[in-house]
Amino acid sequence: QVQLVESGGGSVQPGGSLRLSCVASGGTLSWYAITWFRQTPGKEREFVASITWPGRNTYYADSVKGRFVISRDNAKDTVHLQMNSLKSEDTAVYYCAATRSWPTSRHGDYAYWGQGTQVTVSS
């Protein structure tokens, strides 16, 4: 079992950048695929990006492809989500989730979640 903690959220103007981080507060991210999801009030949790263990494969939602980059630093046991060219529609609570299986875009496939970090993109 692994406990996840996200950080790095905040407020930024459109066109700006943020880098989110996901770490394990209990256990390790080793052997887990990590996926970022996001959620806005009244909407279902939405897939953003995934990275396999140890990091050879990455997947992105079409809405963020070319703007966001997911990566992992296994020496520091951390997964990052670099978000560039942010838009107002990227405003959401961002969650990282872990699975020992191949990552999917379905939030129901993930047993381990962080508490989320708010990202607000506004002028």
Phi and psi in radians as a Rosetta constraint file:
Dihedral C 1 N 2 CA 2 C 2 CIRCULARHARMONIC -2.314 0.35
Dihedral N 2 CA 2 C 2 N 3 CIRCULARHARMONIC 2.464 0.35
Dihedral C 2 N 3 CA 3 C 3 CIRCULARHARMONIC -1.872 0.35
Dihedral N 3 CA 3 C 3 N 4 CIRCULARHARMONIC 2.320 0.35
Dihedral C 3 N 4 CA 4 C 4 CIRCULARHARMONIC -1.944 0.35
Dihedral N 4 CA 4 C 4 N 5 CIRCULARHARMONIC 2.538 0.35
Dihedral C 4 N 5 CA 5 C 5 CIRCULARHARMONIC -2.352 0.35
Dihedral N 5 CA 5 C 5 N 6 CIRCULARHARMONIC 2.188 0.35
Dihedral C 5 N 6 CA 6 C 6 CIRCULARHARMONIC -1.711 0.35
Dihedral N 6 CA 6 C 6 N 7 CIRCULARHARMONIC 2.671 0.35
Dihedral C 6 N 7 CA 7 C 7 CIRCULARHARMONIC -2.669 0.35
Dihedral N 7 CA 7 C 7 N 8 CIRCULARHARMONIC 2.931 0.35
Dihedral C 7 N 8 CA 8 C 8 CIRCULARHARMONIC 1.815 0.35
Dihedral N 8 CA 8 C 8 N 9 CIRCULARHARMONIC -0.079 0.35
Dihedral C 8 N 9 CA 9 C 9 CIRCULARHARMONIC -1.213 0.35
Dihedral N 9 CA 9 C 9 N 10 CIRCULARHARMONIC 2.978 0.35
Dihedral C 9 N 10 CA 10 C 10 CIRCULARHARMONIC 2.884 0.35
Dihedral N 10 CA 10 C 10 N 11 CIRCULARHARMONIC -2.875 0.35
Dihedral C 10 N 11 CA 11 C 11 CIRCULARHARMONIC -1.898 0.35
Dihedral N 11 CA 11 C 11 N 12 CIRCULARHARMONIC 2.413 0.35
Dihedral C 11 N 12 CA 12 C 12 CIRCULARHARMONIC -2.604 0.35
Dihedral N 12 CA 12 C 12 N 13 CIRCULARHARMONIC 2.668 0.35
Dihedral C 12 N 13 CA 13 C 13 CIRCULARHARMONIC -1.394 0.35
Dihedral N 13 CA 13 C 13 N 14 CIRCULARHARMONIC 2.738 0.35
Dihedral C 13 N 14 CA 14 C 14 CIRCULARHARMONIC -0.950 0.35
Dihedral N 14 CA 14 C 14 N 15 CIRCULARHARMONIC 2.399 0.35
Dihedral C 14 N 15 CA 15 C 15 CIRCULARHARMONIC 1.600 0.35
Dihedral N 15 CA 15 C 15 N 16 CIRCULARHARMONIC -0.191 0.35
Dihedral C 15 N 16 CA 16 C 16 CIRCULARHARMONIC -1.424 0.35
Dihedral N 16 CA 16 C 16 N 17 CIRCULARHARMONIC -3.072 0.35
Dihedral C 16 N 17 CA 17 C 17 CIRCULARHARMONIC -2.315 0.35
Dihedral N 17 CA 17 C 17 N 18 CIRCULARHARMONIC 2.655 0.35
Dihedral C 17 N 18 CA 18 C 18 CIRCULARHARMONIC -2.505 0.35
Dihedral N 18 CA 18 C 18 N 19 CIRCULARHARMONIC 2.690 0.35
Dihedral C 18 N 19 CA 19 C 19 CIRCULARHARMONIC -2.173 0.35
Dihedral N 19 CA 19 C 19 N 20 CIRCULARHARMONIC 2.066 0.35
Dihedral C 19 N 20 CA 20 C 20 CIRCULARHARMONIC -1.618 0.35
Dihedral N 20 CA 20 C 20 N 21 CIRCULARHARMONIC 2.619 0.35
Dihedral C 20 N 21 CA 21 C 21 CIRCULARHARMONIC -2.228 0.35
Dihedral N 21 CA 21 C 21 N 22 CIRCULARHARMONIC 2.599 0.35
Dihedral C 21 N 22 CA 22 C 22 CIRCULARHARMONIC -2.285 0.35
Dihedral N 22 CA 22 C 22 N 23 CIRCULARHARMONIC 2.137 0.35
Dihedral C 22 N 23 CA 23 C 23 CIRCULARHARMONIC -2.237 0.35
Dihedral N 23 CA 23 C 23 N 24 CIRCULARHARMONIC 2.894 0.35
Dihedral C 23 N 24 CA 24 C 24 CIRCULARHARMONIC -1.732 0.35
Dihedral N 24 CA 24 C 24 N 25 CIRCULARHARMONIC 2.126 0.35
Dihedral C 24 N 25 CA 25 C 25 CIRCULARHARMONIC -1.483 0.35
Dihedral N 25 CA 25 C 25 N 26 CIRCULARHARMONIC -0.393 0.35
Dihedral C 25 N 26 CA 26 C 26 CIRCULARHARMONIC -2.385 0.35
Dihedral N 26 CA 26 C 26 N 27 CIRCULARHARMONIC 2.179 0.35
Dihedral C 26 N 27 CA 27 C 27 CIRCULARHARMONIC 1.585 0.35
Dihedral N 27 CA 27 C 27 N 28 CIRCULARHARMONIC -2.670 0.35
Dihedral C 27 N 28 CA 28 C 28 CIRCULARHARMONIC -2.521 0.35
Dihedral N 28 CA 28 C 28 N 29 CIRCULARHARMONIC 2.692 0.35
Dihedral C 28 N 29 CA 29 C 29 CIRCULARHARMONIC -1.438 0.35
Dihedral N 29 CA 29 C 29 N 30 CIRCULARHARMONIC -0.084 0.35
Dihedral C 29 N 30 CA 30 C 30 CIRCULARHARMONIC -1.038 0.35
Dihedral N 30 CA 30 C 30 N 31 CIRCULARHARMONIC 2.374 0.35
Dihedral C 30 N 31 CA 31 C 31 CIRCULARHARMONIC 1.343 0.35
Dihedral N 31 CA 31 C 31 N 32 CIRCULARHARMONIC 0.018 0.35
Dihedral C 31 N 32 CA 32 C 32 CIRCULARHARMONIC -1.842 0.35
Dihedral N 32 CA 32 C 32 N 33 CIRCULARHARMONIC 2.351 0.35
Dihedral C 32 N 33 CA 33 C 33 CIRCULARHARMONIC -1.342 0.35
Dihedral N 33 CA 33 C 33 N 34 CIRCULARHARMONIC 2.483 0.35
Dihedral C 33 N 34 CA 34 C 34 CIRCULARHARMONIC -2.101 0.35
Dihedral N 34 CA 34 C 34 N 35 CIRCULARHARMONIC 2.374 0.35
Dihedral C 34 N 35 CA 35 C 35 CIRCULARHARMONIC -2.235 0.35
Dihedral N 35 CA 35 C 35 N 36 CIRCULARHARMONIC 2.446 0.35
Dihedral C 35 N 36 CA 36 C 36 CIRCULARHARMONIC -1.734 0.35
Dihedral N 36 CA 36 C 36 N 37 CIRCULARHARMONIC 2.320 0.35
Dihedral C 36 N 37 CA 37 C 37 CIRCULARHARMONIC -2.108 0.35
Dihedral N 37 CA 37 C 37 N 38 CIRCULARHARMONIC 2.885 0.35
Dihedral C 37 N 38 CA 38 C 38 CIRCULARHARMONIC -2.466 0.35
Dihedral N 38 CA 38 C 38 N 39 CIRCULARHARMONIC 2.725 0.35
Dihedral C 38 N 39 CA 39 C 39 CIRCULARHARMONIC -2.568 0.35
Dihedral N 39 CA 39 C 39 N 40 CIRCULARHARMONIC 2.394 0.35
Dihedral C 39 N 40 CA 40 C 40 CIRCULARHARMONIC -2.007 0.35
Dihedral N 40 CA 40 C 40 N 41 CIRCULARHARMONIC 2.742 0.35
Dihedral C 40 N 41 CA 41 C 41 CIRCULARHARMONIC -0.960 0.35
Dihedral N 41 CA 41 C 41 N 42 CIRCULARHARMONIC 2.308 0.35
Dihedral C 41 N 42 CA 42 C 42 CIRCULARHARMONIC 1.415 0.35
Dihedral N 42 CA 42 C 42 N 43 CIRCULARHARMONIC 0.013 0.35
Dihedral C 42 N 43 CA 43 C 43 CIRCULARHARMONIC -2.071 0.35
Dihedral N 43 CA 43 C 43 N 44 CIRCULARHARMONIC 2.768 0.35
Dihedral C 43 N 44 CA 44 C 44 CIRCULARHARMONIC -1.289 0.35
Dihedral N 44 CA 44 C 44 N 45 CIRCULARHARMONIC 2.665 0.35
Dihedral C 44 N 45 CA 45 C 45 CIRCULARHARMONIC -1.088 0.35
Dihedral N 45 CA 45 C 45 N 46 CIRCULARHARMONIC 2.331 0.35
Dihedral C 45 N 46 CA 46 C 46 CIRCULARHARMONIC -1.999 0.35
Dihedral N 46 CA 46 C 46 N 47 CIRCULARHARMONIC 2.349 0.35
Dihedral C 46 N 47 CA 47 C 47 CIRCULARHARMONIC -1.135 0.35
Dihedral N 47 CA 47 C 47 N 48 CIRCULARHARMONIC 2.398 0.35
Dihedral C 47 N 48 CA 48 C 48 CIRCULARHARMONIC -2.028 0.35
Dihedral N 48 CA 48 C 48 N 49 CIRCULARHARMONIC -1.007 0.35
Dihedral C 48 N 49 CA 49 C 49 CIRCULARHARMONIC -2.847 0.35
Dihedral N 49 CA 49 C 49 N 50 CIRCULARHARMONIC 2.660 0.35
Dihedral C 49 N 50 CA 50 C 50 CIRCULARHARMONIC -2.324 0.35
Dihedral N 50 CA 50 C 50 N 51 CIRCULARHARMONIC 2.693 0.35
Dihedral C 50 N 51 CA 51 C 51 CIRCULARHARMONIC -2.450 0.35
Dihedral N 51 CA 51 C 51 N 52 CIRCULARHARMONIC 2.355 0.35
Dihedral C 51 N 52 CA 52 C 52 CIRCULARHARMONIC -1.436 0.35
Dihedral N 52 CA 52 C 52 N 53 CIRCULARHARMONIC 3.007 0.35
Dihedral C 52 N 53 CA 53 C 53 CIRCULARHARMONIC -1.645 0.35
Dihedral N 53 CA 53 C 53 N 54 CIRCULARHARMONIC 2.307 0.35
Dihedral C 53 N 54 CA 54 C 54 CIRCULARHARMONIC -1.579 0.35
Dihedral N 54 CA 54 C 54 N 55 CIRCULARHARMONIC 0.177 0.35
Dihedral C 54 N 55 CA 55 C 55 CIRCULARHARMONIC 2.282 0.35
Dihedral N 55 CA 55 C 55 N 56 CIRCULARHARMONIC 0.233 0.35
Dihedral C 55 N 56 CA 56 C 56 CIRCULARHARMONIC -1.287 0.35
Dihedral N 56 CA 56 C 56 N 57 CIRCULARHARMONIC -0.482 0.35
Dihedral C 56 N 57 CA 57 C 57 CIRCULARHARMONIC -2.095 0.35
Dihedral N 57 CA 57 C 57 N 58 CIRCULARHARMONIC 2.361 0.35
Dihedral C 57 N 58 CA 58 C 58 CIRCULARHARMONIC -2.285 0.35
Dihedral N 58 CA 58 C 58 N 59 CIRCULARHARMONIC 2.647 0.35
Dihedral C 58 N 59 CA 59 C 59 CIRCULARHARMONIC -2.415 0.35
Dihedral N 59 CA 59 C 59 N 60 CIRCULARHARMONIC 2.553 0.35
Dihedral C 59 N 60 CA 60 C 60 CIRCULARHARMONIC -2.382 0.35
Dihedral N 60 CA 60 C 60 N 61 CIRCULARHARMONIC 2.578 0.35
Dihedral C 60 N 61 CA 61 C 61 CIRCULARHARMONIC -1.204 0.35
Dihedral N 61 CA 61 C 61 N 62 CIRCULARHARMONIC 2.583 0.35
Dihedral C 61 N 62 CA 62 C 62 CIRCULARHARMONIC -1.016 0.35
Dihedral N 62 CA 62 C 62 N 63 CIRCULARHARMONIC -0.566 0.35
Dihedral C 62 N 63 CA 63 C 63 CIRCULARHARMONIC -1.196 0.35
Dihedral N 63 CA 63 C 63 N 64 CIRCULARHARMONIC -0.321 0.35
Dihedral C 63 N 64 CA 64 C 64 CIRCULARHARMONIC -2.070 0.35
Dihedral N 64 CA 64 C 64 N 65 CIRCULARHARMONIC -0.102 0.35
Dihedral C 64 N 65 CA 65 C 65 CIRCULARHARMONIC -1.037 0.35
Dihedral N 65 CA 65 C 65 N 66 CIRCULARHARMONIC 2.316 0.35
Dihedral C 65 N 66 CA 66 C 66 CIRCULARHARMONIC 1.536 0.35
Dihedral N 66 CA 66 C 66 N 67 CIRCULARHARMONIC -0.202 0.35
Dihedral C 66 N 67 CA 67 C 67 CIRCULARHARMONIC -2.030 0.35
Dihedral N 67 CA 67 C 67 N 68 CIRCULARHARMONIC -0.617 0.35
Dihedral C 67 N 68 CA 68 C 68 CIRCULARHARMONIC -1.876 0.35
Dihedral N 68 CA 68 C 68 N 69 CIRCULARHARMONIC 2.577 0.35
Dihedral C 68 N 69 CA 69 C 69 CIRCULARHARMONIC -2.326 0.35
Dihedral N 69 CA 69 C 69 N 70 CIRCULARHARMONIC 2.178 0.35
Dihedral C 69 N 70 CA 70 C 70 CIRCULARHARMONIC -1.744 0.35
Dihedral N 70 CA 70 C 70 N 71 CIRCULARHARMONIC 2.429 0.35
Dihedral C 70 N 71 CA 71 C 71 CIRCULARHARMONIC -2.639 0.35
Dihedral N 71 CA 71 C 71 N 72 CIRCULARHARMONIC 2.891 0.35
Dihedral C 71 N 72 CA 72 C 72 CIRCULARHARMONIC -2.426 0.35
Dihedral N 72 CA 72 C 72 N 73 CIRCULARHARMONIC 2.468 0.35
Dihedral C 72 N 73 CA 73 C 73 CIRCULARHARMONIC -1.930 0.35
Dihedral N 73 CA 73 C 73 N 74 CIRCULARHARMONIC 1.708 0.35
Dihedral C 73 N 74 CA 74 C 74 CIRCULARHARMONIC -1.228 0.35
Dihedral N 74 CA 74 C 74 N 75 CIRCULARHARMONIC -0.468 0.35
Dihedral C 74 N 75 CA 75 C 75 CIRCULARHARMONIC -1.157 0.35
Dihedral N 75 CA 75 C 75 N 76 CIRCULARHARMONIC -0.577 0.35
Dihedral C 75 N 76 CA 76 C 76 CIRCULARHARMONIC -1.751 0.35
Dihedral N 76 CA 76 C 76 N 77 CIRCULARHARMONIC 0.032 0.35
Dihedral C 76 N 77 CA 77 C 77 CIRCULARHARMONIC 0.958 0.35
Dihedral N 77 CA 77 C 77 N 78 CIRCULARHARMONIC 0.834 0.35
Dihedral C 77 N 78 CA 78 C 78 CIRCULARHARMONIC -2.383 0.35
Dihedral N 78 CA 78 C 78 N 79 CIRCULARHARMONIC 2.500 0.35
Dihedral C 78 N 79 CA 79 C 79 CIRCULARHARMONIC -2.021 0.35
Dihedral N 79 CA 79 C 79 N 80 CIRCULARHARMONIC 2.359 0.35
Dihedral C 79 N 80 CA 80 C 80 CIRCULARHARMONIC -1.985 0.35
Dihedral N 80 CA 80 C 80 N 81 CIRCULARHARMONIC 2.648 0.35
Dihedral C 80 N 81 CA 81 C 81 CIRCULARHARMONIC -2.207 0.35
Dihedral N 81 CA 81 C 81 N 82 CIRCULARHARMONIC 1.823 0.35
Dihedral C 81 N 82 CA 82 C 82 CIRCULARHARMONIC -1.500 0.35
Dihedral N 82 CA 82 C 82 N 83 CIRCULARHARMONIC 2.093 0.35
Dihedral C 82 N 83 CA 83 C 83 CIRCULARHARMONIC -1.996 0.35
Dihedral N 83 CA 83 C 83 N 84 CIRCULARHARMONIC 2.013 0.35
Dihedral C 83 N 84 CA 84 C 84 CIRCULARHARMONIC -2.023 0.35
Dihedral N 84 CA 84 C 84 N 85 CIRCULARHARMONIC 2.872 0.35
Dihedral C 84 N 85 CA 85 C 85 CIRCULARHARMONIC 0.843 0.35
Dihedral N 85 CA 85 C 85 N 86 CIRCULARHARMONIC 0.859 0.35
Dihedral C 85 N 86 CA 86 C 86 CIRCULARHARMONIC -1.149 0.35
Dihedral N 86 CA 86 C 86 N 87 CIRCULARHARMONIC 2.524 0.35
Dihedral C 86 N 87 CA 87 C 87 CIRCULARHARMONIC -2.083 0.35
Dihedral N 87 CA 87 C 87 N 88 CIRCULARHARMONIC 2.831 0.35
Dihedral C 87 N 88 CA 88 C 88 CIRCULARHARMONIC -1.040 0.35
Dihedral N 88 CA 88 C 88 N 89 CIRCULARHARMONIC -0.568 0.35
Dihedral C 88 N 89 CA 89 C 89 CIRCULARHARMONIC -1.274 0.35
Dihedral N 89 CA 89 C 89 N 90 CIRCULARHARMONIC -0.099 0.35
Dihedral C 89 N 90 CA 90 C 90 CIRCULARHARMONIC -1.464 0.35
Dihedral N 90 CA 90 C 90 N 91 CIRCULARHARMONIC -0.108 0.35
Dihedral C 90 N 91 CA 91 C 91 CIRCULARHARMONIC -1.076 0.35
Dihedral N 91 CA 91 C 91 N 92 CIRCULARHARMONIC 2.184 0.35
Dihedral C 91 N 92 CA 92 C 92 CIRCULARHARMONIC -3.126 0.35
Dihedral N 92 CA 92 C 92 N 93 CIRCULARHARMONIC 2.987 0.35
Dihedral C 92 N 93 CA 93 C 93 CIRCULARHARMONIC -1.553 0.35
Dihedral N 93 CA 93 C 93 N 94 CIRCULARHARMONIC 2.240 0.35
Dihedral C 93 N 94 CA 94 C 94 CIRCULARHARMONIC -1.812 0.35
Dihedral N 94 CA 94 C 94 N 95 CIRCULARHARMONIC 2.310 0.35
Dihedral C 94 N 95 CA 95 C 95 CIRCULARHARMONIC -2.126 0.35
Dihedral N 95 CA 95 C 95 N 96 CIRCULARHARMONIC 2.489 0.35
Dihedral C 95 N 96 CA 96 C 96 CIRCULARHARMONIC -1.810 0.35
Dihedral N 96 CA 96 C 96 N 97 CIRCULARHARMONIC 2.574 0.35
Dihedral C 96 N 97 CA 97 C 97 CIRCULARHARMONIC -2.399 0.35
Dihedral N 97 CA 97 C 97 N 98 CIRCULARHARMONIC 2.660 0.35
Dihedral C 97 N 98 CA 98 C 98 CIRCULARHARMONIC -2.224 0.35
Dihedral N 98 CA 98 C 98 N 99 CIRCULARHARMONIC 2.536 0.35
Dihedral C 98 N 99 CA 99 C 99 CIRCULARHARMONIC -2.552 0.35
Dihedral N 99 CA 99 C 99 N 100 CIRCULARHARMONIC 2.573 0.35
Dihedral C 99 N 100 CA 100 C 100 CIRCULARHARMONIC -1.516 0.35
Dihedral N 100 CA 100 C 100 N 101 CIRCULARHARMONIC -0.123 0.35
Dihedral C 100 N 101 CA 101 C 101 CIRCULARHARMONIC -1.598 0.35
Dihedral N 101 CA 101 C 101 N 102 CIRCULARHARMONIC 3.125 0.35
Dihedral C 101 N 102 CA 102 C 102 CIRCULARHARMONIC -1.133 0.35
Dihedral N 102 CA 102 C 102 N 103 CIRCULARHARMONIC 2.376 0.35
Dihedral C 102 N 103 CA 103 C 103 CIRCULARHARMONIC -1.176 0.35
Dihedral N 103 CA 103 C 103 N 104 CIRCULARHARMONIC 2.541 0.35
Dihedral C 103 N 104 CA 104 C 104 CIRCULARHARMONIC -2.165 0.35
Dihedral N 104 CA 104 C 104 N 105 CIRCULARHARMONIC 3.047 0.35
Dihedral C 104 N 105 CA 105 C 105 CIRCULARHARMONIC -1.649 0.35
Dihedral N 105 CA 105 C 105 N 106 CIRCULARHARMONIC 0.098 0.35
Dihedral C 105 N 106 CA 106 C 106 CIRCULARHARMONIC -1.697 0.35
Dihedral N 106 CA 106 C 106 N 107 CIRCULARHARMONIC 2.087 0.35
Dihedral C 106 N 107 CA 107 C 107 CIRCULARHARMONIC -1.140 0.35
Dihedral N 107 CA 107 C 107 N 108 CIRCULARHARMONIC -0.438 0.35
Dihedral C 107 N 108 CA 108 C 108 CIRCULARHARMONIC -1.211 0.35
Dihedral N 108 CA 108 C 108 N 109 CIRCULARHARMONIC -0.204 0.35
Dihedral C 108 N 109 CA 109 C 109 CIRCULARHARMONIC -1.500 0.35
Dihedral N 109 CA 109 C 109 N 110 CIRCULARHARMONIC -0.017 0.35
Dihedral C 109 N 110 CA 110 C 110 CIRCULARHARMONIC -1.939 0.35
Dihedral N 110 CA 110 C 110 N 111 CIRCULARHARMONIC 2.282 0.35
Dihedral C 110 N 111 CA 111 C 111 CIRCULARHARMONIC -1.679 0.35
Dihedral N 111 CA 111 C 111 N 112 CIRCULARHARMONIC -0.395 0.35
Dihedral C 111 N 112 CA 112 C 112 CIRCULARHARMONIC -2.053 0.35
Dihedral N 112 CA 112 C 112 N 113 CIRCULARHARMONIC 2.254 0.35
Dihedral C 112 N 113 CA 113 C 113 CIRCULARHARMONIC -2.392 0.35
Dihedral N 113 CA 113 C 113 N 114 CIRCULARHARMONIC 2.651 0.35
Dihedral C 113 N 114 CA 114 C 114 CIRCULARHARMONIC -1.550 0.35
Dihedral N 114 CA 114 C 114 N 115 CIRCULARHARMONIC -3.109 0.35
Dihedral C 114 N 115 CA 115 C 115 CIRCULARHARMONIC -1.527 0.35
Dihedral N 115 CA 115 C 115 N 116 CIRCULARHARMONIC -0.214 0.35
Dihedral C 115 N 116 CA 116 C 116 CIRCULARHARMONIC 1.688 0.35
Dihedral N 116 CA 116 C 116 N 117 CIRCULARHARMONIC 2.681 0.35
Dihedral C 116 N 117 CA 117 C 117 CIRCULARHARMONIC -2.401 0.35
Dihedral N 117 CA 117 C 117 N 118 CIRCULARHARMONIC 2.343 0.35
Dihedral C 117 N 118 CA 118 C 118 CIRCULARHARMONIC -1.411 0.35
Dihedral N 118 CA 118 C 118 N 119 CIRCULARHARMONIC 2.316 0.35
Dihedral C 118 N 119 CA 119 C 119 CIRCULARHARMONIC -2.093 0.35
Dihedral N 119 CA 119 C 119 N 120 CIRCULARHARMONIC 2.174 0.35
Dihedral C 119 N 120 CA 120 C 120 CIRCULARHARMONIC -2.167 0.35
Dihedral N 120 CA 120 C 120 N 121 CIRCULARHARMONIC 2.155 0.35
Dihedral C 120 N 121 CA 121 C 121 CIRCULARHARMONIC -1.998 0.35
Dihedral N 121 CA 121 C 121 N 122 CIRCULARHARMONIC 1.943 0.35
Dihedral C 121 N 122 CA 122 C 122 CIRCULARHARMONIC -2.735 0.35
Dihedral N 122 CA 122 C 122 N 123 CIRCULARHARMONIC 2.560 0.35
